[in-house]
Amino acid sequence: MLQEDIPETTVADFREYARKFVAEVRKTQARLGLFMAWAYPRLGWISMAEIAQAHRAAAKDLNVDVAPVGLPWQQASKQRSSMNFYGPDQEHPNLQGTYLATCAIYATIYGRDPSGFTYAPSGVTPEEMTFLQKIAWQTVQDYRAGRI
């Protein structure tokens, strides 16, 4: 997965460098995709919807998959407003955010539901684990179907 942190750059730069990196990776015949990060408060110039649209357009142009990690963050935050996914800097993920990202990446790469996995790192409760697995799977499916 290739990640460009759109809040830290422009959509135009994202598109330019995604194209360059995809071209280089394709020389190795590796499977690749784009890691869609999440919006964060410090750089509020772009919304999650705009980040998603930029990734959708780039994926279409470049014929690659997208792990829509920012979208499960958004959905989980709507459903559980008390649950925090940011680390102390309010940009990078905490443990729950990392677990959610991992579930979304798994669902994207393998096209399989991470629900039922029994491992969660210490600090992620069994209830959180189940919730995050379900949110990741549903959101990846919804993104692929064009519902979000």
N, C-alpha and C positions, 0 to 999 in steps of 0.2 A: 504494500500500500504506500502510495506517495502522498505526502501531506504538504499542502501550502496553507498557511494560516491566513486566510483572507482578511480577517480584521487587522492584521499587521501589514498588509500589502493592498494593492488594488486588484480589482477583478481583471483588468487588462494584463497586469503582470502575472496573475495566476494563470490565465489562459496561455500567455506566451511561454512561461516556464513549464507548465504542464505538458504542452506540446513538445518542448525540447527534451524533457525527461522521459516522456513516453517513447519518443523516437529512439533514445539511447537504450532504454530497457528492452525495447522490441528487438534490438540487435542481438540480444542474448536469448531470445525466444522464451523469456520468462512470462508468466501470467502476471498481469499487474492491474491495479485499480487505484482509485483516488480515495483518500481518507478525508471525509468532510468533517471538519472541526466545528465547534460551536461558537456562537456569539458570546461576547463577554462585556461586562459593563464599562471597562476602561476605554474601549474603542467602540463606541456605540454608533458609528457612522453607517453600519450595515446591519440589516436584520437577518435573523435565521432564515427567513423565506428567501431573501436575496442571496445568501450563501448557498442555499439549496439550489436555487435557479442557476447560479453560476456553475455549480458542479454538474447539474443535469445537462446543461448546454455543452460543457467541456466533454463530458462522458459520451454524449451523442457524436460530437465532432471527432473524437479520438477513438471511439468504439472500445471503451473500457467500462468496467464496473465502478460503482461508487459504494463505499461503506458509509452510509449516511449517519455517522455517529452523532452529529449535532442534533439530529431530529429526535432520536430516543431521549436525549437529554431534555429537549424541549417538552416532549410528551410526558416524561416522568415528572418533570417539574410542575406541569399543569395538574397532574393527578395527585401528586404528593408535594404540595407547596412547602412542607416542613423539611423535606429531604434536600440536602445540599450535595452537589456534585463537584464543587470547586474546592481546590486546596486553599491554603492561607493567602496566596497571591491573587485569588479571585479570577484566575485565568487558566491555570493548569488543573488537572483533575485530582480529586482526593481518591480514596480507596473505592468508594462507591462509583464515582465517575469513571475510574479506570476499569472496574468490573463491568459496568454498563458498556463502555467502549469495546471491551474484549468480546462481550456477547454479540454486539452488533457486527464486529469484524468477522467473527465466526459464522454468523448467519449469512453474511454476504459471501464469504469465500466458499463455504460448503453448501449453501442453500438449505441448511437444516436448522431446525428449532433447537436452541440451546437449553430449552426447558427440560428439567430432569437431571441436568448435571448436578452432581452432589458436592463438588468442590466449590468452596468460596474462601477467600483469604480471611484470616482472623481479623475481625472488625466489621465484616459484612454478615449480618444476621441471616438465618435461614429464610425468614420472611422477606427480607430485602433481596436476597438472592433470587427467590422465586419471582418477585415483582420485576426485578431488573431483567431477568431472562425473558419474561413474557413481553415486556415493553420493547426490548430489543427485537425480538422476532416479529411482533406485530408491526412495528415501525418499518423494518426492512421490507416486509411484505407490502405494506402500504406504499412505500416509496417506489418499489419495483413496479407496482401496478398503476402508478401515477396518481394515487389518491391523495398524496401529500407531496 
